[in-house]
């Protein structure tokens, strides 16, 4: 009688172990699929970040900023012929400022 009980318990343990192993493998496989999907999303986000950084670089370029300041703010680069130059090689004589021609 005790041997039948042990055989039944052993069969039950093998049966539960077999289906437990199948469940464990399937759950690991589903985790692998989820990791793959997250990696794919990660690379997509990195590609989008690179595109946004390129767009930002074009928006902050000197030409773009110059055109925005000229069109929307009314600012312009100064006329280079009306720039004052100060000579400093005179020593103790007072400085003289004038247009350079």
MMTF fields as JSON, N, C-alpha, C and O atoms, coordinates in Angstrom:
{
  "mmtfVersion": "1.0.0",
  "mmtfProducer": "UNKNOWN",
  "numBonds": 403,
  "numAtoms": 404,
  "numGroups": 101,
  "numChains": 1,
  "numModels": 1,
  "chainsPerModel": [1],
  "groupsPerChain": [101],
  "chainIdList": ["A"],
  "bondAtomList": [4, 2, 8, 6, 12, 10, 16, 14, 20, 18, 24, 22, 28, 26, 32, 30, 36, 34, 40, 38, 44, 42, 48, 46, 52, 50, 56, 54, 60, 58, 64, 62, 68, 66, 72, 70, 76, 74, 80, 78, 84, 82, 88, 86, 92, 90, 96, 94, 100, 98, 104, 102, 108, 106, 112, 110, 116, 114, 120, 118, 124, 122, 128, 126, 132, 130, 136, 134, 140, 138, 144, 142, 148, 146, 152, 150, 156, 154, 160, 158, 164, 162, 168, 166, 172, 170, 176, 174, 180, 178, 184, 182, 188, 186, 192, 190, 196, 194, 200, 198, 204, 202, 208, 206, 212, 210, 216, 214, 220, 218, 224, 222, 228, 226, 232, 230, 236, 234, 240, 238, 244, 242, 248, 246, 252, 250, 256, 254, 260, 258, 264, 262, 268, 266, 272, 270, 276, 274, 280, 278, 284, 282, 288, 286, 292, 290, 296, 294, 300, 298, 304, 302, 308, 306, 312, 310, 316, 314, 320, 318, 324, 322, 328, 326, 332, 330, 336, 334, 340, 338, 344, 342, 348, 346, 352, 350, 356, 354, 360, 358, 364, 362, 368, 366, 372, 370, 376, 374, 380, 378, 384, 382, 388, 386, 392, 390, 396, 394, 400, 398],
  "bondOrderList": [1, 1, 1, 1, 1, 1, 1, 1, 1, 1, 1, 1, 1, 1, 1, 1, 1, 1, 1, 1, 1, 1, 1, 1, 1, 1, 1, 1, 1, 1, 1, 1, 1, 1, 1, 1, 1, 1, 1, 1, 1, 1, 1, 1, 1, 1, 1, 1, 1, 1, 1, 1, 1, 1, 1, 1, 1, 1, 1, 1, 1, 1, 1, 1, 1, 1, 1, 1, 1, 1, 1, 1, 1, 1, 1, 1, 1, 1, 1, 1, 1, 1, 1, 1, 1, 1, 1, 1, 1, 1, 1, 1, 1, 1, 1, 1, 1, 1, 1, 1],
  "groupList": [{"groupName": "UNK", "atomNameList": ["N", "CA", "C", "O"], "elementList": ["N", "C", "C", "O"], "formalChargeList": [0, 0, 0, 0], "bondAtomList": [1, 0, 2, 1, 3, 2], "bondOrderList": [1, 1, 2], "singleLetterCode": "X", "chemCompType": "L-PEPTIDE LINKING"}],
  "groupTypeList": [0, 0, 0, 0, 0, 0, 0, 0, 0, 0, 0, 0, 0, 0, 0, 0, 0, 0, 0, 0, 0, 0, 0, 0, 0, 0, 0, 0, 0, 0, 0, 0, 0, 0, 0, 0, 0, 0, 0, 0, 0, 0, 0, 0, 0, 0, 0, 0, 0, 0, 0, 0, 0, 0, 0, 0, 0, 0, 0, 0, 0, 0, 0, 0, 0, 0, 0, 0, 0, 0, 0, 0, 0, 0, 0, 0, 0, 0, 0, 0, 0, 0, 0, 0, 0, 0, 0, 0, 0, 0, 0, 0, 0, 0, 0, 0, 0, 0, 0, 0, 0],
  "groupIdList": [1, 2, 3, 4, 5, 6, 7, 8, 9, 10, 11, 12, 13, 14, 15, 16, 17, 18, 19, 20, 21, 22, 23, 24, 25, 26, 27, 28, 29, 30, 31, 32, 33, 34, 35, 36, 37, 38, 39, 40, 41, 42, 43, 44, 45, 46, 47, 48, 49, 50, 51, 52, 53, 54, 55, 56, 57, 58, 59, 60, 61, 62, 63, 64, 65, 66, 67, 68, 69, 70, 71, 72, 73, 74, 75, 76, 77, 78, 79, 80, 81, 82, 83, 84, 85, 86, 87, 88, 89, 90, 91, 92, 93, 94, 95, 96, 97, 98, 99, 100, 101],
  "secStructList": [7, 2, 2, 2, 2, 2, 2, 2, 2, 2, 2, 2, 2, 2, 2, 2, 2, 2, 2, 2, 2, 2, 2, 2, 2, 2, 2, 2, 2, 2, 2, 2, 2, 2, 2, 2, 2, 2, 2, 2, 2, 2, 2, 2, 2, 2, 2, 2, 2, 2, 2, 2, 2, 2, 2, 2, 2, 2, 2, 6, 1, 2, 2, 2, 2, 2, 2, 2, 2, 2, 2, 6, 1, 7, 7, 7, 7, 7, 7, 4, 4, 4, 7, 3, 3, 3, 7, 7, 6, 6, 6, 6, 1, 7, 7, 7, 3, 3, 3, 7, 7],
  "xCoordList": [0.819, 0.0, 0.868, 0.587, 1.91, 2.809, 3.565, 3.852, 3.888, 4.609, 3.721, 4.215, 2.413, 1.502, 1.407, 1.293, 1.454, 1.399, 2.653, 2.578, 3.806, 5.065, 5.104, 5.57, 4.629, 4.6, 3.663, 3.984, 2.531, 1.589, 2.172, 2.022, 2.844, 3.473, 4.609, 4.791, 5.375, 6.475, 5.935, 6.495, 4.874, 4.271, 3.729, 3.86, 3.127, 2.599, 3.722, 3.576, 4.84, 5.985, 6.556, 6.886, 6.68, 7.181, 6.217, 6.652, 4.93, 3.918, 3.955, 3.966, 3.974, 4.042, 5.371, 5.404, 6.458, 7.76, 7.815, 8.386, 7.215, 7.219, 6.455, 6.96, 5.253, 4.471, 5.046, 4.903, 5.687, 6.377, 7.53, 7.766, 8.253, 9.358, 8.841, 9.451, 7.731, 7.141, 6.689, 6.917, 6.045, 5.6, 6.786, 6.728, 7.869, 9.053, 9.689, 10.081, 9.794, 10.377, 9.516, 10.041, 8.198, 7.327, 7.378, 7.317, 7.488, 7.574, 8.91, 8.964, 9.98, 11.277, 11.221, 11.757, 10.57, 10.447, 9.654, 10.019, 8.581, 7.793, 8.601, 8.467, 9.426, 10.301, 11.325, 11.655, 11.832, 12.776, 12.106, 12.71, 10.859, 10.136, 9.917, 10.04, 9.597, 9.389, 10.69, 10.683, 11.806, 13.108, 13.441, 13.95, 13.161, 13.402, 12.581, 13.082, 11.316, 10.463, 10.978, 10.956, 11.438, 11.975, 13.27, 13.508, 14.111, 15.338, 15.019, 15.666, 14.018, 13.616, 13.104, 13.435, 12.305, 11.814, 12.963, 12.963, 13.937, 15.102, 15.87, 16.246, 16.106, 16.84, 16.034, 16.607, 14.71, 13.877, 13.95, 13.998, 13.958, 14.059, 15.433, 15.536, 16.479, 17.818, 17.905, 18.528, 17.277, 17.281, 16.501, 16.923, 15.371, 14.582, 15.371, 15.299, 16.114, 16.934, 18.006, 18.262, 18.631, 19.654, 19.049, 19.657, 17.856, 17.18, 16.832, 16.984, 16.365, 16.029, 17.269, 17.211, 18.391, 19.631, 20.087, 20.603, 19.906, 20.264, 19.355, 19.826, 18.051, 17.138, 17.496, 17.435, 17.866, 18.245, 19.507, 19.619, 20.45, 21.684, 21.391, 22.01, 20.457, 20.127, 19.398, 19.585, 18.569, 17.866, 18.818, 18.597, 19.869, 20.817, 22.025, 23.011, 21.972, 23.092, 23.155, 22.162, 24.31, 24.515, 23.631, 23.09, 23.48, 22.634, 21.179, 20.502, 20.687, 19.291, 19.032, 18.017, 19.928, 19.76, 19.839, 19.079, 20.75, 20.852, 19.596, 19.157, 19.012, 17.796, 16.613, 15.785, 16.52, 15.422, 15.558, 14.568, 16.767, 16.942, 16.688, 16.165, 17.04, 16.814, 15.337, 14.817, 14.651, 13.259, 12.281, 11.43, 12.394, 11.385, 11.709, 10.796, 12.981, 13.341, 13.836, 14.002, 14.075, 14.534, 15.983, 16.414, 16.745, 18.156, 18.965, 18.552, 20.11, 20.965, 22.411, 22.705, 23.306, 24.716, 25.149, 24.647, 26.073, 26.489, 27.273, 27.903, 27.203, 27.958, 29.432, 29.794, 30.263, 31.678, 32.452, 33.583, 31.89, 32.605, 32.43, 33.164, 31.49, 31.244, 31.704, 31.1, 32.748, 33.284, 34.424, 35.281, 34.443, 35.511, 36.67, 36.468, 37.867, 39.075, 39.863, 40.014, 40.357, 41.127, 42.565, 42.837, 43.483, 44.896, 45.494, 45.262, 46.247, 46.812, 48.344, 48.949, 48.962, 50.426, 51.059, 52.22, 50.357, 50.859, 51.563, 52.215, 51.462, 52.131, 51.29, 50.143, 51.877, 51.194, 50.369, 49.719, 50.371, 49.577, 48.107, 47.81, 47.183, 45.761, 45.333, 45.825, 44.42, 43.958, 43.08, 42.386, 43.123, 42.355, 41.481, 41.977, 40.224, 39.294, 38.823, 38.483, 38.797, 38.346, 37.937, 38.16, 37.325, 37.013, 38.291, 39.144, 38.424, 39.555, 39.12, 38.068, 39.936, 39.565, 40.558, 40.393],
  "yCoordList": [-1.188, 0.0, 1.259, 2.209, 1.267, 2.418, 2.606, 3.739, 1.516, 1.63, 2.279, 3.051, 1.982, 2.622, 4.122, 4.922, 4.493, 5.893, 6.625, 7.747, 5.979, 6.594, 6.675, 7.674, 5.652, 5.69, 6.799, 7.51, 6.944, 8.007, 9.383, 10.298, 9.524, 10.814, 11.11, 12.257, 10.091, 10.282, 10.668, 11.552, 10.036, 10.402, 11.826, 12.574, 12.188, 13.538, 14.578, 15.63, 14.286, 15.194, 15.329, 16.437, 14.211, 14.269, 15.064, 15.893, 14.83, 15.53, 17.04, 17.842, 17.421, 18.846, 19.451, 20.589, 18.705, 19.207, 19.424, 20.412, 18.495, 18.623, 19.872, 20.663, 20.053, 21.232, 22.517, 23.595, 22.402, 23.562, 23.988, 25.182, 23.025, 23.325, 23.962, 24.902, 23.466, 24.056, 25.491, 26.39, 25.702, 27.047, 27.998, 29.147, 27.508, 28.336, 28.718, 29.869, 27.77, 28.066, 29.052, 29.946, 28.895, 29.817, 31.22, 32.204, 31.326, 32.654, 33.318, 34.532, 32.537, 33.092, 33.559, 34.616, 32.774, 33.149, 34.457, 35.32, 34.603, 35.84, 37.031, 38.134, 36.837, 37.914, 38.295, 39.472, 37.312, 37.609, 38.441, 39.375, 38.106, 38.901, 40.327, 41.277, 40.474, 41.81, 42.617, 43.811, 41.964, 42.647, 43.068, 44.168, 42.204, 42.55, 43.754, 44.635, 43.79, 44.932, 46.217, 47.279, 46.122, 47.309, 47.79, 48.994, 46.855, 47.258, 47.942, 48.921, 47.421, 48.042, 49.46, 50.384, 49.632, 50.959, 51.874, 53.061, 51.322, 52.1, 52.637, 53.809, 51.785, 52.245, 53.275, 54.202, 53.126, 54.126, 55.469, 56.511, 55.45, 56.695, 57.337, 58.558, 56.523, 57.083, 57.714, 58.762, 57.071, 57.639, 58.957, 59.919, 59.003, 60.225, 61.323, 62.493, 60.947, 61.93, 62.52, 63.724, 61.659, 62.152, 63.11, 64.13, 62.792, 63.688, 65.021, 66.073, 64.98, 66.223, 67.067, 68.294, 66.417, 67.176, 67.832, 68.949, 67.154, 67.753, 68.942, 69.971, 68.808, 69.927, 71.104, 72.258, 70.808, 71.866, 72.579, 73.799, 71.814, 72.423, 73.345, 74.402, 72.96, 73.848, 75.092, 76.174, 74.957, 76.13, 77.108, 78.319, 76.587, 77.449, 77.814, 78.328, 77.563, 77.93, 79.452, 80.147, 79.947, 81.395, 82.009, 83.098, 81.328, 81.863, 81.944, 82.926, 80.904, 80.893, 81.977, 82.67, 82.128, 83.162, 84.543, 85.438, 84.723, 86.014, 86.358, 87.508, 85.375, 85.653, 85.937, 86.794, 85.24, 85.48, 86.859, 87.579, 87.24, 88.564, 89.666, 90.717, 89.462, 90.494, 90.599, 91.705, 89.462, 89.494, 89.836, 90.71, 89.167, 89.314, 90.403, 91.035, 90.634, 91.611, 92.927, 93.899, 92.978, 94.202, 94.524, 95.655, 93.566, 93.804, 93.545, 92.777, 94.187, 94.006, 94.13, 94.715, 93.58, 93.714, 95.159, 95.818, 95.662, 97.063, 97.263, 96.349, 98.504, 98.864, 98.951, 99.7, 98.219, 98.135, 99.417, 99.565, 100.328, 101.576, 102.59, 103.577, 102.393, 103.341, 102.804, 103.103, 102.032, 101.463, 102.345, 102.736, 102.661, 103.468, 102.564, 101.479, 103.01, 102.301, 103.205, 104.395, 102.667, 103.412, 102.925, 101.731, 103.864, 103.492, 103.529, 104.481, 102.523, 102.444, 102.491, 102.292, 102.736, 102.711, 104.087, 104.264, 105.049, 106.402, 106.646, 107.68, 105.759, 105.972, 106.846, 106.518, 107.987, 108.84, 109.945, 110.713, 110.05, 111.065, 110.647, 109.453, 111.6, 111.243, 110.449, 110.663, 109.549, 108.697, 109.483, 110.42, 109.083, 109.761, 108.72, 107.683, 108.985, 108.069, 108.718, 109.901, 107.958, 108.529, 107.388, 106.211, 107.791, 106.8, 106.411, 107.257, 105.141, 104.704, 104.681, 104.138, 105.275, 105.339, 104.641, 104.603],
  "zCoordList": [0.0, 0.0, 0.0, -0.732, 0.811, 0.886, -0.433, -0.818, -1.124, -2.401, -3.456, -4.277, -3.453, -4.395, -4.117, -5.045, -2.863, -2.47, -2.94, -3.441, -2.772, -3.239, -4.755, -5.303, -5.443, -6.91, -7.394, -8.347, -6.755, -7.122, -6.857, -7.666, -5.709, -5.389, -6.354, -6.762, -6.724, -7.673, -9.043, -9.692, -9.491, -10.776, -10.74, -11.709, -9.63, -9.473, -9.507, -10.13, -8.84, -8.842, -10.243, -10.668, -10.979, -12.361, -13.229, -14.027, -13.092, -13.874, -13.597, -14.53, -12.324, -11.953, -12.401, -12.869, -12.264, -12.7, -14.199, -14.66, -14.985, -16.432, -16.864, -17.661, -16.347, -16.726, -16.122, -16.699, -14.976, -14.419, -15.303, -15.484, -15.855, -16.773, -18.056, -18.566, -18.58, -19.787, -19.501, -20.31, -18.345, -17.99, -17.842, -18.279, -17.219, -17.032, -18.36, -18.549, -19.277, -20.596, -21.373, -22.036, -21.296, -22.027, -21.426, -22.162, -20.116, -19.507, -19.838, -20.036, -19.899, -20.303, -21.748, -22.081, -22.614, -24.019, -24.159, -24.957, -23.392, -23.478, -22.962, -23.493, -21.952, -21.468, -22.53, -22.676, -23.273, -24.356, -25.444, -25.971, -25.783, -26.77, -26.282, -27.054, -25.021, -24.462, -24.463, -24.764, -24.127, -24.166, -25.585, -25.802, -26.56, -27.966, -28.402, -29.101, -27.988, -28.342, -27.692, -28.313, -26.449, -25.767, -26.41, -26.499, -26.862, -27.551, -28.875, -29.247, -29.585, -30.846, -30.59, -31.333, -29.55, -29.187, -28.78, -29.105, -28.07, -27.631, -28.835, -28.857, -29.842, -31.017, -31.796, -32.369, -31.825, -32.488, -31.788, -32.44, -30.462, -29.698, -29.906, -30.016, -29.958, -30.209, -31.593, -31.764, -32.585, -33.933, -33.95, -34.592, -33.247, -33.163, -32.441, -32.819, -31.415, -30.692, -31.603, -31.577, -32.411, -33.332, -34.353, -34.679, -34.861, -35.801, -35.152, -35.771, -33.903, -33.202, -32.923, -32.991, -32.609, -32.397, -33.691, -33.668, -34.821, -36.113, -36.42, -36.904, -36.141, -36.345, -35.447, -35.87, -34.215, -33.282, -33.764, -33.652, -34.298, -34.8, -35.978, -36.103, -36.84, -37.958, -37.466, -38.023, -36.432, -35.914, -35.224, -35.255, -34.607, -33.916, -34.769, -34.242, -36.065, -36.927, -37.072, -36.859, -37.429, -37.528, -38.605, -38.415, -39.72, -40.793, -40.399, -40.703, -39.716, -39.286, -38.247, -38.315, -37.298, -36.27, -36.902, -36.532, -37.85, -38.535, -39.312, -39.305, -39.983, -40.752, -39.824, -40.133, -38.707, -37.763, -37.141, -37.02, -36.743, -36.137, -37.144, -36.775, -38.404, -39.412, -39.77, -39.923, -39.904, -40.352, -39.226, -39.392, -38.104, -37.055, -36.044, -35.513, -35.768, -34.743, -35.323, -34.586, -36.634, -37.264, -36.979, -37.205, -36.491, -36.204, -37.464, -38.333, -37.555, -38.717, -38.275, -37.232, -39.07, -38.756, -38.976, -39.887, -38.158, -38.318, -39.605, -40.138, -40.079, -41.272, -40.9, -39.993, -41.566, -41.187, -41.496, -41.034, -42.246, -42.532, -41.42, -41.386, -40.51, -39.429, -38.081, -37.051, -38.085, -36.849, -36.369, -37.162, -35.092, -34.509, -34.125, -33.579, -34.407, -34.001, -33.064, -33.337, -31.986, -31.009, -31.094, -30.967, -31.31, -31.397, -29.997, -29.251, -29.638, -28.296, -28.296, -27.242, -29.384, -29.437, -29.263, -29.632, -28.727, -28.586, -27.253, -27.103, -26.298, -25.022, -24.107, -23.806, -23.654, -22.687, -23.343, -22.634, -24.649, -25.347, -25.284, -25.341, -25.169, -25.118, -26.36, -27.469, -26.127, -27.224, -28.171, -27.776, -29.426, -30.454, -31.146, -31.587, -31.236, -31.911, -33.185, -33.192, -34.271, -35.553, -36.472, -36.191, -37.587, -38.63, -39.328, -39.598, -39.619, -40.417, -41.867, -42.204, -42.723, -44.13, -44.999, -46.218]
}
